Amino acid sequence: MVVRGPSDVVDRWPMPTDPSQAVPGEDHPANAAIELPTRSTRRTCSEGAEALLGELMPVLDQGFVQVIDYMGDDFDIVQAARVSYGPSTKRVHNDRGLLRYLMRHRHTTPFEMCEVKFRCKMPIFVARQWIRHRTANVNEMSLRYSRAEDTFYVPAIEQITLQSRSNRQGRDGETAVPGELRARVRRLMTRRHEELYADYAALADELGIARELARSILPVSLYTQWIWKIDLHNLMHFLALRLDPHAQYEIRVYAEAMARFARAWVPLAWEAFTDYRLESASLSRLELRALSELLGGAPEDAAVERAGLKGRELREFREKLARIRATRA
Ligand SMILES: Cc1cc2nc3c(=O)[nH]c(=O)nc-3n(C[C@H](O)[C@H](O)[C@H](O)COP(=O)(O)OP(=O)(O)OC[C@H]3O[C@@H](n4cnc5c(N)ncnc54)[C@H](O)[C@@H]3O)c2cc1C
């Protein structure tokens, strides 16, 4: 058995030190195949997780997600459930069937037996959304101790869109934005970052002002980093919320990178999660009533009116109907 020192946790994987290479090109050493030390272990290993362990998954213009450790696999979930149900479940369910049963019936604690630890680099405004998920353990870099890197998020050209008129929280994905306007937005953001960073450097370096004060002029587009550890049940809750099209694009892409890992790590649990949560739909009492009218042959307008659906709730029901119709082969 290999006993690791505390610093191994972070130093174990290649890491770009030059901020301009935070998202490395193909020739960067961080993208080289990682030579894992050959070790024998008595721990559970997931083949899919092992293949992605340590890989730096680039996200946005300068961020990343990197899995630095994990515990457990599909079988650990099944095994935990069998402890509570007893050996007789072996006969009733195979592993996949049992996992699907657990997910369907929201028997969630067996999924908490698996854990994963990520190192992530994201803009501060993304971290603020992310930190709302309280069930993870977090350790964030501190700008009291270390000097801020000159690393700011500037959206890609195609992500620069107008404010949506119908959704106060979202972007207008339909109105075309002239290329010149998009380029101007990027120039404006970049210039502002340069000015602010120069002022920060003046405060922290030339004037010797405490870093904890100097940082207060930095914007929320500045990149931060943290180690984020969470169990599978809560990771799936996070992913269900943040993979959703209503989640902001800038956090959704982090969720997509984590989903890539989770799919490889626990393929059976992921399949059940996709079927019963991610790609499922829930129906309210009114929606069930409208659906029953529809199945009884009522025209759609009459069905929703009889059910009492209106406004935003009606729009959401129509979206669900469109999804249901789209699944027809
Ligand atoms: C699309 C979207 C838009 C959002 N918009 C806003 C916004 O405008 N403003 C804003 O402030 N937030 C916003 N949020 C954040 C949102 O309100 C939640 O805080 C966030 O999604 C975390 O969800 P959670 O509490 O379920 O997760 P977690 O904190 O991970 O908790 C998981 C579950 O544990 C339980 N739990 C955890 N802590 C407690 C507790 N203290 N008491 C009781 N139960 C607990 C709950 O069942 C909870 O669902 C938004 C989130 C999304 C996805």
The ligand as an SDF file (V2000), in Angstrom:
LIG
                    3D

 53 58  0  0  0  0  0  0  0  0999 V2000
  -31.5250   28.1770  -12.9620 C   0  0  0  0  0  0  0  0  0  0  0  0
  -31.2670   28.6520  -11.5550 C   0  0  0  0  0  0  0  0  0  0  0  0
  -31.5350   29.9550  -11.2170 C   0  0  0  0  0  0  0  0  0  0  0  0
  -31.2890   30.4110   -9.9040 C   0  0  0  0  0  0  0  0  0  0  0  0
  -31.5400   31.7230   -9.5710 N   0  0  0  0  0  0  0  0  0  0  0  0
  -31.2540   32.1800   -8.3390 C   0  0  0  0  0  0  0  0  0  0  0  0
  -31.4820   33.5470   -7.9700 C   0  0  0  0  0  0  0  0  0  0  0  0
  -31.9530   34.3480   -8.7680 O   0  0  0  0  0  0  0  0  0  0  0  0
  -31.1520   33.9570   -6.7120 N   0  0  0  0  0  0  0  0  0  0  0  0
  -30.6450   33.1010   -5.7930 C   0  0  0  0  0  0  0  0  0  0  0  0
  -30.3670   33.5110   -4.6670 O   0  0  0  0  0  0  0  0  0  0  0  0
  -30.4270   31.7890   -6.0970 N   0  0  0  0  0  0  0  0  0  0  0  0
  -30.7120   31.3180   -7.3300 C   0  0  0  0  0  0  0  0  0  0  0  0
  -30.4770   30.0020   -7.6480 N   0  0  0  0  0  0  0  0  0  0  0  0
  -29.9000   29.1200   -6.6010 C   0  0  0  0  0  0  0  0  0  0  0  0
  -30.9740   28.1860   -6.0470 C   0  0  0  0  0  0  0  0  0  0  0  0
  -31.9940   28.9070   -5.3690 O   0  0  0  0  0  0  0  0  0  0  0  0
  -30.3280   27.1870   -5.0780 C   0  0  0  0  0  0  0  0  0  0  0  0
  -29.7550   27.8930   -4.0010 O   0  0  0  0  0  0  0  0  0  0  0  0
  -29.2370   26.3650   -5.7310 C   0  0  0  0  0  0  0  0  0  0  0  0
  -29.6820   25.8230   -6.9460 O   0  0  0  0  0  0  0  0  0  0  0  0
  -28.8250   25.2200   -4.7820 C   0  0  0  0  0  0  0  0  0  0  0  0
  -29.8780   24.3190   -4.7090 O   0  0  0  0  0  0  0  0  0  0  0  0
  -30.1030   23.4040   -3.4370 P   0  0  0  0  0  0  0  0  0  0  0  0
  -30.3810   24.2550   -2.2310 O   0  0  0  0  0  0  0  0  0  0  0  0
  -31.1650   22.4070   -3.8100 O   0  0  0  0  0  0  0  0  0  0  0  0
  -28.6950   22.6610   -3.3510 O   0  0  0  0  0  0  0  0  0  0  0  0
  -27.8310   22.2250   -2.0790 P   0  0  0  0  0  0  0  0  0  0  0  0
  -27.4120   23.3950   -1.2870 O   0  0  0  0  0  0  0  0  0  0  0  0
  -26.7600   21.3430   -2.6470 O   0  0  0  0  0  0  0  0  0  0  0  0
  -28.7740   21.3720   -1.2030 O   0  0  0  0  0  0  0  0  0  0  0  0
  -29.2420   20.0940   -1.6690 C   0  0  0  0  0  0  0  0  0  0  0  0
  -30.5110   19.7800   -0.9170 C   0  0  0  0  0  0  0  0  0  0  0  0
  -30.1730   19.6530    0.4770 O   0  0  0  0  0  0  0  0  0  0  0  0
  -31.2150   20.2080    1.2620 C   0  0  0  0  0  0  0  0  0  0  0  0
  -30.6570   21.3100    2.0580 N   0  0  0  0  0  0  0  0  0  0  0  0
  -29.3840   21.7870    2.0000 C   0  0  0  0  0  0  0  0  0  0  0  0
  -29.2160   22.7610    2.9070 N   0  0  0  0  0  0  0  0  0  0  0  0
  -30.3950   22.8910    3.5400 C   0  0  0  0  0  0  0  0  0  0  0  0
  -30.8680   23.7480    4.5720 C   0  0  0  0  0  0  0  0  0  0  0  0
  -30.0890   24.6470    5.1630 N   0  0  0  0  0  0  0  0  0  0  0  0
  -32.1520   23.6250    4.9660 N   0  0  0  0  0  0  0  0  0  0  0  0
  -32.9640   22.7230    4.3970 C   0  0  0  0  0  0  0  0  0  0  0  0
  -32.5820   21.8810    3.4210 N   0  0  0  0  0  0  0  0  0  0  0  0
  -31.3120   21.9700    2.9980 C   0  0  0  0  0  0  0  0  0  0  0  0
  -32.3020   20.6710    0.3140 C   0  0  0  0  0  0  0  0  0  0  0  0
  -33.2190   19.6340    0.1440 O   0  0  0  0  0  0  0  0  0  0  0  0
  -31.5640   20.8870   -0.9750 C   0  0  0  0  0  0  0  0  0  0  0  0
  -32.3730   20.7520   -2.1320 O   0  0  0  0  0  0  0  0  0  0  0  0
  -30.7400   29.5250   -8.9290 C   0  0  0  0  0  0  0  0  0  0  0  0
  -30.4730   28.1900   -9.2950 C   0  0  0  0  0  0  0  0  0  0  0  0
  -30.7160   27.7680  -10.5900 C   0  0  0  0  0  0  0  0  0  0  0  0
  -30.3920   26.3430  -10.9440 C   0  0  0  0  0  0  0  0  0  0  0  0
  1  2  1  0
  2  3  1  0
  2 52  2  0
  3  4  2  0
  4  5  1  0
  4 50  1  0
  5  6  2  0
  6  7  1  0
  6 13  1  0
  7  8  2  0
  7  9  1  0
  9 10  1  0
 10 11  2  0
 10 12  1  0
 12 13  2  0
 13 14  1  0
 14 15  1  0
 14 50  1  0
 15 16  1  0
 16 17  1  0
 16 18  1  0
 18 19  1  0
 18 20  1  0
 20 21  1  0
 20 22  1  0
 22 23  1  0
 23 24  1  0
 24 25  2  0
 24 26  1  0
 24 27  1  0
 27 28  1  0
 28 29  2  0
 28 30  1  0
 28 31  1  0
 31 32  1  0
 32 33  1  0
 33 34  1  0
 33 48  1  0
 34 35  1  0
 35 36  1  0
 35 46  1  0
 36 37  1  0
 36 45  1  0
 37 38  2  0
 38 39  1  0
 39 40  1  0
 39 45  2  0
 40 41  1  0
 40 42  2  0
 42 43  1  0
 43 44  2  0
 44 45  1  0
 46 47  1  0
 46 48  1  0
 48 49  1  0
 50 51  2  0
 51 52  1  0
 52 53  1  0
M  END
$$$$
